Amino acid sequence: MVDILGGRHLVTRKGAAVEAEAALQNKVVALYFAAARCGPSRDFTQLLCDFYTALVAEARRPAPFEVVFVSADDSSQEMLNFMRELHGTWLALPFHDPYRHELRKRYNVTAIPKLVIVKQNGEVITNKGRKQIRERGLACFQDWVEAADIFQNFCC
């Protein structure tokens, strides 16, 4: 993630700052573009939370996976409330970081929610992460790992 988030800080849902490079190294990264006011975002967030929990938070061997929330909310308070209410223990780009807008352009986000799965260099593995999770559940993760060229022997 050096290419797209290197040198930046991310935040936890509790507000703690985390260095992006350290938190995302050797992981498949899902950029989650969403907003609290959007019904489909709220619906999918619960599914994404379950997906993340099964892969990372409650797994015996946590998967090399991280979600980075890129807010499309109208205020930092709306973003924080959304994160505290529905999000998993994943990370977020701070609301006041203007890079949120650049990421939306770079990954051609024209509607939310959108889940873009990327390699360490920022190259897109799939821009249909939401659809893949809905249709295939945890099974889609192995395809992402193989495409990302990080942990060849990881098994769900």
Buried (B, 14 or more C-beta within 10 A) or exposed (E): BEEBBBEBBBBBBEEEEBBBBEBBBEBBBBBBBBBBEBEEBBEBBEEBBBBBEBBBEEEEEEBBBBBBBBBBBEEEEBBBEBBEEBBBEBBBBBBEBEBBEEBBEBBEBEEBBBBBBBBBEBEBBBBBBBEBBEEEBEEBBBBBBBBBEBBEEBEB
